Amino acid sequence: MIKMKPLAICSLTLAAASSLFGQAGGGFAVEEASISDIQNAIRAGQTSCKQVVQMYIDRAKAYNGVCTELVTKDGMSIPESTGMVRAGAPIQYPTKTVPASTVFPNLDQYVGPPIELGKMITSVSDPKVKLQYGWRVGIPEAGQLNALETLNIRGERSITCKGDFDRAPSAGPLPAGAPAACEEFRKLPDALERAAELDKQYGQNPDLAKLPMYCAVFNLKDWYDAKDMRGTGGNDVTFAMDVPKVDSPDIAVLREKGAIIYAISAASNVTGAQSAGLNKAASTFPETDLQYAPWSGQTCNPYDTTRIPRGTSNGSGVAVSANLTTCGICEQTWASCKGPASRNNVVNLLTTKGVLMDGGITGKNAGDRAGIHCKSVADAALVLDAMKGFKSDDIYTAIPKGIIPKEPYTSFLVPDAKVPDKPLKGMRIAIAREFMVKHTKNDVAISDQINEEIKTVLRDKLGATVVESVDPMYQDDPAIPNLTYTFEDAMAEILPHAMPEYFWKKTATGELEFAVPGWDVKTTEYAVALSLHKAPLSPKINLRSIAHGFTNLSSVLLSDQYLAARGDARVKDWASWVANATFKTEEEKAQALNAAANHDPRPKAGTISYLEMQSVMRMIILKVMYENKIDVFVNPEQTTTPYLLGGAPEPEVNSRGTQSCCQEFTALIGGPEADVPAGYVTTSVDPKYTLTKDKKKYIPVTGDVETKLPHPMPISMMFWAGPGYDTDVIKAASAYEAATHHRVPPPSFGPLATHQ
């Protein structure tokens, strides 16, 4: 059975919920507390650091259970089973299942490969633990979120050293049979013990100059290492010692500056390496956005537990949104930080690549980077100031000195009191219309709402000068001036000079992808004419399409580098990882086996290097910014309402991805980005699955019926710019937040009765 929430407030309006979250019963409460709120309460004697951590643990006990049920052939009940221990007790799995015919229409006619339906399996990491496997859907009004994978609590923070094998040194010797590694591991304090150490050392007078993160309680995406918690990239894999020896670079800095490294958040698992080869397995999952890990399971959206939280960093975004932690450290390759921020109503802050650490574990490449999830831009900037800078164990932090300003990032924040002064006066903000095209009915509400926010808040209320790019699929707004130098102008000048091979790209059927009538786009003649604006650029090239199809180094290389440095006695490289792991699907396992046989570290032959294209795209963006005197770009983070978890995603159309309008593009340039709550939508046109004519495949199709959502769903404004414009992004994002304060916490996960 599912443990229900102790305080039911599902029926409250957003306004009422906001009021309730502001009540603390005369004492301090962690709900909606900022970093400064926590520190001020400690200094005022209203609470202690240990009490703060305990309040978060109490919320995990109440809200961090399973929120999904399996999709099975017949929908029959399954036996009761339990999972890993969290917050003092094993999690309980639901016995109810959902018949597959409710997700897949005309299932009796389907003759394709087997669908990986839901079932319970036994963990390879811990035979006493059961795991949900395969297809699943969100439980309506679940009261649970499954956002935190591992809590830093003695006895449950490691499977290798679980229970009495993590006994405190003061409790006497370890029991017989304890792995040798546990003797050193148990000397590390857990989150409560660390908080007690801080209380003993500082009492009500923490040194905030030395410890700016004092008692801020963090979750980390399970793509980063913490030296005192299980770290397997979300995978069910049997390391000889499942806790890494050292923290990831910026995690160590956070710890040094007073943060409580409290939990590993659930995330889609690190697949490390995937490749084609001799091992074959039919694709068993229809296209979907089930982003979960074999070990931690699926996270649910706190505003509606039947809908997706989105992105591989979903646990981090959900944990911050539902006040299970103060802030989180996420990771983004395409949209893994921005998606969980926008879908779950929190702030995401990404920096110019290298200001913060890389993507963690196997994500050490030109595209991956760490991001910050907090409930406000101010908190995110405070965290950024604590973490920024060069780390000798992270090659990507070796960036030009001038990119990081001498002043703190927090000095560029716009406070509420400055809103009447039109603080963005003199700033030029460009709307990227390419990311506001209404491809389907489901795009209309969000695109139109963000358009009004830009004009009424950024322009009219805050004083910014607003201009716009032009897209043939978006009606030009006569009230807003257009860019005088376009993205297409920059692409025409820069691509032929810096990357002529881009025009040699072919479609899956072998045709030139960017052919232009009357020209041979592979020739010098075309390159010269295009660069001089005497030949046309293919209309297929735009901001939505230009970021597709580039390759990084082999992920086998990255996996093996990480594992070699980790030095585990059993899992030493990708091949031994594969031999000791559970995979989400047979297809994923086959790809991993093929990758293990690949010993060539180079990118795939004949492809365009991601790092090269990143340099080219930076030139394009910065030239547009200089030519038009642009400080910041703005657009919706996404234009689709979160679809049903386990249901069909919105199909890709016109180079608009299924997860985000602009996920690959903004990731590719490696520039700064802030995603800020921008309001709510109340209706949705949900996509659905349909069976193909040959009955061999289910494909997602755009919906045609608008329905009223049972709960308002959050949307997000995205601020971004070229590399080095971090301070402008922070200024614009914080001003917008100060003028609107759109965030309202999820009503179904309010304060606990015991905390009032």
C-alpha positions in Angstrom: 0.0 0.0 0.0 1.0 3.6 -0.5 1.7 5.7 2.5 -0.6 8.8 2.2 0.4 12.3 3.0 -0.3 13.4 6.6 -1.8 16.7 5.6 -4.2 16.6 2.7 -4.5 20.0 1.0 -5.1 18.8 -2.6 -8.3 20.8 -2.9 -6.8 24.1 -2.0 -6.5 26.8 -4.6 -3.0 28.0 -5.4 -3.6 31.2 -3.6 -4.7 29.4 -0.5 -1.8 27.0 -0.6 0.6 30.0 -0.9 -0.9 31.4 2.3 -0.7 28.1 4.1 3.0 27.7 3.3 3.7 31.0 4.8 2.5 29.8 8.2 5.0 28.3 10.6 2.8 28.0 13.8 5.0 30.6 15.6 8.3 28.7 15.0 10.6 28.1 12.1 9.6 25.8 9.2 11.7 24.6 6.3 8.8 24.9 3.8 9.7 27.6 1.3 12.7 28.6 3.4 15.6 30.2 1.6 19.2 29.8 2.5 19.2 33.1 4.3 15.9 32.2 6.1 17.6 29.1 7.5 20.7 31.0 8.6 18.8 33.9 10.1 16.6 31.5 12.1 19.7 29.8 13.5 21.2 33.1 14.4 17.9 34.2 16.1 17.8 31.0 18.1 14.6 29.8 16.5 16.1 26.5 15.4 19.4 24.6 15.1 21.1 23.1 12.1 20.3 19.6 13.4 16.7 20.5 13.7 16.6 21.9 10.2 18.0 18.6 8.8 15.5 16.6 10.9 12.6 18.6 9.5 13.8 17.7 6.0 14.0 14.0 7.1 10.5 14.2 8.4 9.3 15.5 5.0 11.1 12.6 3.3 9.3 10.2 5.6 6.0 11.7 4.6 6.4 12.4 0.9 9.3 10.3 -0.6 7.5 7.0 -1.2 6.6 5.3 -4.5 4.2 7.2 -6.8 3.9 4.9 -9.8 2.1 1.6 -10.4 3.0 -1.0 -13.0 1.3 -1.5 -16.4 0.6 -5.2 -16.8 -1.1 -7.3 -19.4 -4.2 -8.0 -17.3 -4.2 -5.3 -14.6 -4.3 -7.9 -11.9 -2.9 -7.2 -8.4 0.6 -8.3 -7.5 2.0 -9.4 -4.2 3.2 -6.8 -1.6 6.9 -6.0 -1.8 9.3 -3.6 -0.3 12.3 -1.6 -1.7 15.4 0.1 -0.2 15.3 1.7 3.2 14.6 5.5 3.1 14.2 7.8 6.1 14.2 4.8 8.5 11.8 2.3 6.8 11.6 0.2 3.6 9.6 1.8 0.9 6.3 0.0 0.1 5.3 -0.8 -3.5 1.6 -0.7 -4.6 -0.1 -4.0 -5.3 -2.5 -2.5 -7.8 -1.6 -2.5 -11.5 -3.0 -0.9 -14.7 -4.1 -3.0 -17.7 -1.9 -2.3 -20.7 -5.0 -1.7 -22.9 -5.6 1.6 -21.1 -2.3 2.9 -22.4 -2.1 1.2 -25.8 -5.3 1.2 -27.8 -6.3 -1.9 -29.9 -3.7 -4.0 -28.0 -5.3 -7.2 -29.1 -4.3 -6.3 -32.7 -0.7 -5.5 -31.9 1.8 -7.9 -33.6 5.1 -6.1 -33.1 8.0 -6.8 -30.7 7.1 -7.5 -27.1 6.3 -4.4 -25.0 8.4 -4.2 -21.9 5.4 -4.3 -19.5 5.7 -3.8 -15.8 6.9 -6.3 -13.3 8.8 -6.5 -10.0 12.4 -7.8 -10.1 15.0 -8.5 -7.4 17.9 -6.0 -7.2 21.4 -7.3 -8.0 22.8 -4.8 -5.5 20.7 -6.1 -2.6 18.7 -9.3 -2.9 16.4 -8.2 -0.2 15.3 -5.2 -2.3 12.6 -5.3 -5.0 12.5 -2.9 -7.9 9.8 -1.8 -10.3 10.8 -2.7 -13.8 9.3 -1.8 -17.2 6.2 0.2 -18.1 4.5 2.2 -15.4 2.1 5.2 -14.9 1.7 7.8 -12.2 -0.8 7.2 -9.4 -3.4 10.0 -9.2 -3.1 12.0 -6.0 -0.3 9.7 -4.9 0.8 11.9 -2.0 4.3 10.6 -2.8 7.1 11.7 -5.1 10.0 9.3 -5.1 12.4 12.3 -5.5 15.3 11.3 -3.2 17.1 8.1 -4.0 19.4 7.9 -0.9 19.4 9.9 2.3 22.6 10.6 4.2 21.4 8.7 7.3 23.6 6.2 9.0 22.7 2.7 8.2 20.9 3.4 4.9 23.3 5.6 3.0 25.2 2.6 1.6 24.2 -0.9 0.5 27.8 -2.2 0.9 27.8 -0.8 4.5 24.1 -0.9 5.4 22.6 -1.3 8.8 25.0 -2.2 11.5 27.9 -2.2 9.0 27.6 1.6 9.3 27.5 1.6 13.1 28.9 4.8 14.6 32.5 4.4 15.9 31.2 5.2 19.4 28.8 2.2 19.2 31.6 -0.3 19.3 33.2 -2.6 16.7 31.5 -3.6 13.5 29.7 -7.0 13.4 31.4 -10.0 11.9 31.3 -10.2 8.1 31.4 -6.4 7.6 33.3 -5.5 4.4 36.7 -4.0 5.2 35.8 -0.7 3.5 33.1 -0.1 6.1 35.6 0.6 8.9 36.8 3.8 7.3 33.4 4.7 5.8 31.6 4.7 9.2 34.0 7.4 10.5 32.2 9.8 8.1 29.4 11.6 9.9 25.9 11.4 8.4 23.8 14.5 7.7 22.4 14.8 11.3 25.8 14.2 12.8 27.4 16.8 10.6 24.7 19.3 11.5 25.3 18.6 15.2 29.0 19.3 14.7 28.2 22.7 13.1 25.8 23.5 16.0 28.5 22.6 18.6 31.2 24.6 16.8 29.2 27.7 15.9 25.9 27.7 17.9 24.0 30.8 17.0 27.0 32.6 15.4 28.0 30.8 12.2 30.8 32.4 10.2 28.9 33.2 7.0 31.9 34.9 5.4 33.7 31.6 5.6 30.7 29.4 5.4 28.2 31.1 3.0 26.3 27.7 2.5 26.0 27.2 6.3 23.2 24.6 6.9 21.8 24.8 3.4 20.5 21.3 2.8 21.4 19.9 -0.7 20.5 17.1 -2.9 22.8 15.9 -5.7 21.8 14.3 -8.9 23.1 10.8 -8.9 25.6 11.7 -11.6 27.8 13.4 -9.0 29.8 11.7 -6.3 29.5 12.3 -2.5 32.0 10.5 -0.4 29.4 9.6 2.2 26.6 8.2 0.1 26.0 5.5 -2.4 26.9 6.7 -5.9 26.1 4.5 -8.9 24.6 6.9 -11.4 21.2 5.6 -10.5 22.0 2.1 -11.6 21.4 -1.2 -9.9 25.1 -2.2 -10.0 27.1 -4.2 -7.5 30.3 -2.2 -6.8 32.6 -3.8 -4.3 32.1 -0.5 -2.4 29.1 1.5 -3.6 30.3 4.8 -2.0 33.0 6.6 -4.0 36.2 7.7 -2.3 36.0 11.4 -3.0 33.4 14.1 -3.7 32.9 15.5 -7.2 34.9 18.9 -7.4 32.1 21.4 -6.6 30.4 19.1 -4.2 33.6 19.2 -2.1 33.5 23.0 -2.3 29.9 23.1 -1.1 30.8 20.9 1.8 33.8 23.0 2.8 31.5 26.1 2.8 29.0 24.7 5.3 26.5 22.9 3.1 24.8 19.8 4.4 25.2 17.1 1.7 22.0 15.4 2.6 20.7 13.3 -0.3 21.2 11.8 -3.7 18.3 12.6 -5.9 16.6 10.2 -8.2 17.6 10.6 -11.8 17.5 8.7 -15.1 20.4 6.3 -14.9 23.9 6.8 -16.4 24.0 4.5 -19.4 27.7 5.1 -19.8 27.9 3.9 -23.3 25.5 2.7 -25.9 26.4 1.4 -29.4 25.2 -0.7 -32.3 26.9 -4.1 -32.9 26.6 -7.8 -32.8 24.2 -7.9 -29.8 20.7 -7.3 -31.0 17.5 -6.6 -29.1 14.3 -5.2 -30.5 13.2 -1.9 -29.2 10.5 -2.8 -26.7 9.5 0.6 -25.4 7.4 2.9 -27.6 8.7 6.5 -27.7 8.0 8.0 -24.3 9.5 10.2 -21.6 9.8 7.6 -18.8 13.1 9.0 -17.4 14.0 6.9 -14.4 16.7 4.7 -13.1 16.7 0.9 -12.3 17.7 1.6 -8.7 15.9 4.7 -7.7 12.7 4.3 -9.8 10.4 6.9 -11.3 9.9 10.4 -9.9 6.5 12.1 -10.2 5.4 15.7 -10.7 4.3 17.3 -7.4 1.6 19.4 -9.1 0.0 16.3 -10.6 1.5 12.9 -9.8 0.1 11.5 -13.1 2.3 13.8 -15.2 6.0 13.8 -16.1 8.5 15.7 -14.0 10.8 15.8 -17.1 14.5 15.5 -17.6 17.1 13.2 -16.2 17.6 15.5 -13.2 13.9 15.2 -12.3 14.5 14.1 -8.7 16.5 17.3 -8.1 13.8 19.6 -9.4 11.0 17.8 -7.7 12.8 17.6 -4.3 13.4 21.4 -4.4 9.9 22.1 -5.5 8.2 20.0 -2.8 10.6 21.4 -0.1 12.4 18.1 0.4 15.7 20.0 0.2 16.8 23.6 0.1 18.6 23.4 -3.3 19.9 20.8 -5.7 22.8 20.3 -8.0 21.6 19.0 -11.4 23.3 18.0 -14.6 22.4 19.0 -18.1 23.3 17.5 -21.5 20.2 18.7 -23.4 17.4 19.7 -21.1 18.1 17.8 -17.9 18.2 20.8 -15.6 15.9 23.2 -17.4 13.1 20.6 -17.9 12.8 19.6 -14.2 12.9 23.3 -13.3 10.1 24.5 -15.6 7.8 21.4 -15.1 8.1 21.6 -11.3 8.1 25.4 -10.7 11.7 26.1 -9.5 14.6 28.1 -10.7 17.4 26.6 -12.8 20.7 28.5 -13.2 23.3 27.3 -15.7 26.5 29.1 -16.3 28.9 29.6 -19.1 30.6 26.2 -19.6 33.5 25.9 -17.1 32.3 28.4 -14.4 30.9 25.3 -12.6 32.0 21.7 -12.8 31.4 19.3 -15.7 28.5 16.8 -16.1 29.8 14.3 -13.5 30.7 10.6 -13.7 30.5 9.8 -17.5 29.3 13.3 -18.5 32.7 14.8 -18.8 32.5 16.4 -22.3 31.9 19.6 -24.1 28.1 19.5 -23.8 27.6 18.5 -20.1 27.6 20.8 -17.2 26.3 21.2 -13.6 23.3 23.4 -12.9 21.7 24.8 -9.8 18.1 24.2 -8.7 16.7 26.5 -6.0 13.3 28.2 -5.3 14.7 31.6 -6.2 17.2 33.3 -8.4 18.8 34.8 -5.3 19.5 31.5 -3.7 20.8 30.1 -7.0 23.2 33.0 -7.3 24.4 32.5 -3.7 25.2 28.9 -4.5 27.0 29.9 -7.7 29.2 32.3 -5.8 30.1 29.5 -3.4 31.0 27.0 -6.2 32.5 29.1 -9.0 36.0 28.8 -10.2 38.9 26.6 -11.4 39.3 23.1 -10.1 42.4 21.2 -10.9 40.5 17.9 -11.3 38.1 19.4 -13.9 39.6 20.4 -17.2 36.6 22.3 -18.3 37.0 24.9 -15.5 40.2 26.2 -17.2 38.4 29.1 -18.8 39.5 32.7 -19.6 40.0 34.7 -16.5 37.6 37.5 -17.4 34.5 35.3 -17.8 34.0 35.2 -14.0 33.4 38.8 -12.8 35.4 40.2 -9.9 32.1 41.1 -8.1 29.9 38.4 -6.6 27.1 37.2 -8.8 24.7 38.2 -6.1 25.6 41.8 -6.7 23.8 41.7 -10.0 20.5 40.6 -8.5 17.5 43.0 -8.7 15.6 43.1 -5.4 11.8 43.6 -5.1 12.2 47.2 -4.0 13.9 48.2 -7.3 11.0 47.0 -9.5 9.2 50.5 -9.5 12.5 52.0 -10.8 12.3 50.0 -14.1 15.6 48.3 -13.4 16.0 46.8 -16.9 15.9 50.3 -18.5 18.8 50.4 -21.0 18.8 46.6 -21.4 18.0 45.2 -24.8 16.2 41.8 -24.7 15.5 39.8 -27.9 12.6 37.4 -28.1 13.7 34.2 -29.9 10.5 33.6 -31.9 11.9 30.3 -33.3 11.1 28.8 -29.9 7.5 30.2 -29.7 6.1 28.6 -32.9 2.7 27.0 -32.2 3.4 23.7 -33.8 0.4 22.0 -32.3 -2.7 22.9 -30.3 -0.8 22.1 -27.1 1.7 24.9 -27.8 -0.8 27.8 -28.0 -1.6 28.5 -24.4 2.0 28.6 -23.2 3.4 30.5 -26.2 0.7 33.2 -25.9 1.0 33.5 -22.2 4.8 34.0 -22.3 4.4 36.5 -25.1 2.2 38.6 -22.9 4.6 38.3 -19.9 7.5 39.5 -22.0 5.6 42.6 -23.2 3.8 43.5 -20.0 6.5 42.7 -17.4 9.9 42.9 -19.1 9.1 45.8 -21.4 6.3 47.8 -19.7 6.9 47.2 -16.0 10.7 46.7 -15.9 11.7 49.0 -18.7 13.6 46.7 -21.1 13.8 47.5 -24.8 12.3 44.4 -26.5 13.1 43.3 -30.0 12.3 40.0 -31.8 13.7 37.5 -34.3 11.5 36.6 -37.2 10.3 33.0 -38.0 8.1 32.2 -41.0 6.0 30.0 -38.8 5.3 32.8 -36.2 3.2 35.9 -37.1 5.4 39.0 -36.9 4.4 41.4 -34.1 4.2 44.9 -35.6 4.5 46.4 -32.1 8.0 45.0 -31.6 11.0 45.9 -33.7 12.7 43.0 -35.5 16.4 42.2 -35.3 18.3 44.0 -38.0 20.9 41.3 -38.3 19.4 37.8 -38.1 20.5 34.4 -37.0 20.3 33.3 -40.6 22.6 36.2 -41.6 25.2 35.0 -39.1 24.8 31.4 -40.2 25.3 32.3 -43.8 28.5 34.2 -43.1 30.0 31.8 -40.5 29.1 28.3 -41.5 30.8 28.4 -44.9 34.0 29.8 -43.4 34.2 27.8 -40.1 32.4 24.6 -41.0 31.8 24.0 -44.7 31.3 20.3 -44.1 28.0 21.2 -42.4 26.5 21.4 -45.9 27.6 17.9 -46.7 25.2 16.4 -44.1 22.8 13.8 -45.5 19.3 12.6 -44.6 18.6 9.0 -43.6 17.8 8.3 -47.2 21.1 9.6 -48.5 20.0 13.0 -49.9 21.7 16.2 -49.0 19.9 17.6 -46.1 20.4 21.3 -46.9 20.2 21.3 -50.7 19.4 24.6 -52.4 17.8 24.6 -55.9 20.3 25.9 -58.5 23.4 25.4 -56.3 25.7 22.6 -55.4 26.0 23.2 -51.7 29.2 21.1 -51.4 31.2 23.4 -53.6 33.5 26.3 -52.9 31.4 28.4 -55.3 28.3 28.0 -53.1 30.3 28.7 -49.9 31.7 31.9 -51.2 28.3 33.1 -52.6 26.5 32.2 -49.4 29.0 34.0 -47.2 28.5 37.1 -49.3 24.7 36.8 -49.2 24.5 36.1 -52.9 23.2 32.6 -52.5 20.3 31.5 -50.2 20.6 29.5 -47.0 18.5 26.4 -46.9 15.2 27.3 -45.1 15.7 24.0 -43.1 18.5 25.7 -41.2 17.3 27.7 -38.1 17.8 27.8 -34.4 15.6 24.8 -33.9 17.4 22.5 -36.3 21.0 23.6 -36.3 22.0 21.9 -33.0 21.2 18.3 -34.1 23.5 15.5 -35.1 26.9 16.2 -33.6 29.2 13.7 -31.7 31.4 13.8 -28.6 34.2 11.5 -27.7 33.2 7.8 -27.2 31.3 7.4 -24.0 33.3 4.2 -23.4 36.4 6.4 -22.9 34.5 8.6 -20.4 33.1 5.7 -18.5 36.5 4.0 -18.3 38.2 7.1 -17.2 35.8 7.6 -14.3 35.9 4.0 -13.2 39.7 3.8 -13.4 39.9 6.9 -11.1 37.3 5.5 -8.7 39.4 2.4 -8.2 36.6 -0.1 -7.2 37.8 -3.6 -6.7 35.0 -5.2 -8.8 33.7 -2.6 -11.2 36.9 -1.4 -12.9 35.7 -0.5 -16.4 32.6 -0.4 -18.6 32.8 -4.2 -19.4 32.8 -5.1 -15.7 30.0 -2.5 -15.1 27.8 -4.2 -17.7 28.6 -7.6 -16.1 27.4 -6.4 -12.6 24.3 -4.3 -13.5 20.6 -4.4 -14.1 19.4 -2.6 -17.2 16.0 -0.9 -17.8 15.4 -2.8 -21.0 16.9 -5.6 -23.1 17.6 -3.1 -25.8 19.7 -1.0 -23.4 21.6 -4.1 -22.2 22.4 -5.0 -25.8 23.7 -1.6 -26.6 25.8 -1.6 -23.5 27.3 -5.0 -24.4 28.2 -3.7 -27.9 29.8 -0.6 -26.4 32.0 -2.7 -24.1 33.5 -4.4 -27.2 34.4 -1.0 -28.7 37.9 0.1 -27.9 38.1 3.1 -30.3 37.9 6.4 -28.3 37.3 8.6 -31.4 34.0 10.1 -32.3 32.1 8.2 -35.0 33.8 8.6 -38.4 32.2 11.0 -40.8 30.4 13.0 -38.1 30.8 16.6 -37.0 32.6 17.2 -33.7 30.3 18.6 -31.0 33.2 20.8 -29.7 33.8 22.2 -33.1 30.2 23.0 -33.6 30.0 24.6 -30.2 32.7 27.1 -31.2 30.8 27.8 -34.4 27.5 28.3 -32.7 29.1 30.6 -30.1 30.4 32.8 -32.9 26.9 32.9 -34.5 25.2 33.9 -31.3 27.7 36.5 -30.2 27.8 38.1 -33.6 24.0 38.5 -33.5 24.3 39.9 -30.0 26.9 42.5 -31.1 25.2 43.5 -34.3 21.9 44.1 -32.5 23.4 45.3 -29.2 21.5 42.4 -27.4 22.1 41.7 -23.7 19.8 38.7 -23.2 17.5 36.5 -25.2 14.1 35.2 -23.9 11.5 32.6 -24.8 9.4 30.0 -23.1 11.4 27.1 -21.7 8.9 24.8 -23.3 5.6 25.2 -25.1 3.9 21.9 -24.2 2.0 21.0 -21.1 3.6 18.1 -19.2 2.1 14.9 -20.7 0.9 11.9 -18.8 3.6 9.8 -17.2 3.7 6.5 -19.1 1.5 8.0 -21.8 2.4 9.3 -25.2 4.8 12.3 -25.6 4.2 15.1 -28.0 5.7 14.0 -31.3 8.6 16.0 -32.7 7.6 18.4 -35.4 9.5 21.2 -37.3 12.6 20.4 -35.3 10.8 21.1 -32.0 12.0 18.3 -29.6 9.6 16.2 -27.5 11.0 17.5 -24.3 11.8 21.2 -24.9 11.5 23.8 -27.6 15.2 24.7 -27.4 16.9 22.0 -25.5 19.8 21.0 -27.8 20.5 24.5 -29.1 21.0 26.2 -25.7 23.0 23.2 -24.5 25.2 23.3 -27.5 26.3 26.9 -27.1 27.3 26.3 -23.4 26.1 29.8 -22.5 24.4 31.0 -19.4 20.7 30.3 -18.8 18.1 30.9 -16.1 14.7 29.4 -16.1 12.2 31.1 -13.8 8.5 30.3 -12.9 6.2 32.3 -15.2 2.7 31.2 -14.3 0.4 28.3 -14.9 -1.8 26.7 -17.5 -5.1 25.1 -16.8 -5.9 23.1 -20.0 -4.1 20.5 -22.1 -4.4 18.8 -25.4 -2.8 15.5 -24.5 -1.1 13.4 -27.1 -1.9 9.7 -27.5 -0.6 6.5 -28.9 -1.9 5.0 -32.1 -1.3 1.6 -33.7 0.3 1.8 -37.1 -1.4 0.2 -40.1 0.8 -2.8 -40.1 0.0 -3.3 -36.4 3.7 -3.6 -35.6 4.4 -0.3 -33.8 2.8 2.3 -31.5 3.6 5.9 -32.4 2.7 9.1 -30.5 0.3 11.5 -32.3 -0.8 15.0 -31.4 -4.0 15.2 -29.4 -7.2 16.9 -30.6 -9.3 17.2 -27.5 -8.7 20.1 -25.0 -9.3 19.1 -21.4 -9.3 21.1 -18.2 -6.4 20.0 -16.0 -7.3 18.8 -12.5 -4.4 20.9 -11.2 -2.8 24.0 -12.7 0.6 23.2 -14.2 3.6 25.5 -14.0 5.4 27.1 -17.0 8.7 28.8 -17.2 10.4 31.9 -18.7 13.9 31.1 -20.1 16.6 33.8 -20.2 19.8 33.0 -22.1 22.8 34.5 -23.8 26.2 33.8 -25.4 29.1 32.7 -23.2 30.3 35.3 -20.7 26.9 37.1 -20.3 26.1 35.4 -17.0 25.6 38.6 -15.1 23.1 40.0 -17.6 21.1 36.8 -17.5 21.0 36.9 -13.6 20.0 40.6 -13.7 17.1 40.0 -16.1 15.9 36.8 -14.5 16.0 38.2 -11.0 14.1 41.4 -12.1 11.4 39.3 -13.7 11.1 37.1 -10.6 11.0 40.3 -8.4 8.2 41.7 -10.5 6.0 38.6 -10.6 6.8 36.0 -7.9 4.9 33.4 -9.8 6.1 30.4 -7.8 3.5 28.8 -5.6 4.5 25.5 -3.9 2.7 22.3 -4.8 -0.5 22.3 -2.7 -0.5 18.6 -2.2 2.8 18.6 -0.4 2.3 21.2 2.2 3.7 21.6 5.8 3.5 18.6 8.1 1.1 18.8 11.0 4.1 18.1 13.3 5.9 21.2 12.0 3.1 23.7 12.7 
